[in-house]
Amino acid sequence: MTRFQGLLSTAAIAIAFTSSSVHADTWRMATKMPVDSPEGQVFQKFADLTEEYTNGELTIDVYPNEQLGKEDAVLEQLQAGVVNIYAEGYGFMKKWVPEISWATPAFMFDDYDHWVRFMQTDMVKGWFDKIADEAGVGPLGEPTAVLRGPFRVIVSNTPINGVEDINGLKLRMHPEKLAISIWDHLGAEVITLPWTEVYQSIQKDIVQAVNSPIALVEAMRFNEVAPYIGRHDEYWQSIGFMMNLAAYDALDDDTKAGLLKAYEETGAYSRDLMFEVADASIKRMVDGGATYTELDTQPFVDALKPFYAEMEASGEMPEGYMAAVEATRVSQ
């Protein structure tokens, strides 16, 4: 779809919404996930809490399963104010500010808390400020509040017990330059494939492994063809509630306060739910014959330090990035 066609599509949707009897204080929230998925439950919780805490002054209509379009179309609608919230990874905001891709590079951070501290730095806030200036879009509340995953694993048809087992491994990867370079440095034979082709590709030994949020392993049936599941915390993820800032600014103070309270409680709910779902899924998979291992992450972090140092020296990462990572390595 061309940009012109995308804008026509956005305009058509806007006309459809404005011509219907939608209340002025009803927000449209676009998501990719089905309503009965863990993330779908999180989004509905947010909608319910928003209505409760704003005393009905603001309601959230959730549109799951990409009903309002794919990423590019929804981002156009978000910028235009047709969609008020898009619940997805912040990486999609790179269309406006490419530096946001550096929010979640693999094995850059020692643990979840380290990543959260980095996400609270002036550097990351500056990226969001640039996006706000460029597109009129910004995060609702603390960007790391709503957890996704809740952690990442490597799923393989051969045992992986540490970073040394990555050497020569045929690893499926999405077509993203930085991610491919990282795993190539670790010694993997990186093969780019669509997500929906992973199961069959492992079954045919075209690839031997894939990185995934733990919550998606069982849903995609990867454990049937790749029974070795290793938690490696490749990177930490949150679900960004990307918001049209003009719509937010138009709310009165009490409604803003209620919306933020709903978001904060949704964050706490997401962490409890995601770990509960993950624990239950892991048990089912292990009971079904899978092997689950928690890998030592530090050797992955150490192995990539020279790679990141080279990227810093060549100017391929944002200026001051490594200094910000190091400054947040230990809680101040």
Buried (B, 14 or more C-beta within 10 A) or exposed (E): EEEEEBBEBBBEBBEEBEEEEEEEBEBBBBBBBEEEBBBBBBBBBBBBBBBEBBEEBBBBEBBBEBEBBEBBBBBBBBBBBBBBBBBBBBBBBBBBBEBBBBBBBBBBBBEBEBBBBBBBBEBBEBBBEBBBEEBBBBBBBBBBBBBBBBBBBBBBBEEBEEBEBBEEBBBBBEEEEBBBBBBBBBBBBBBEBEEEEBBEBBEEEBBBBBBBBBBBBBEBEBBBBBBBBBBBBBBBBBBBBBBBBEBBEEBEEEBBEBBBBBBBBBBEBBBEBBBEBBEEBBEEBBEEEBEBBEBEBEEBBEBBEEBBEEBBEEEEBBEBBBEBBEBBEEEE
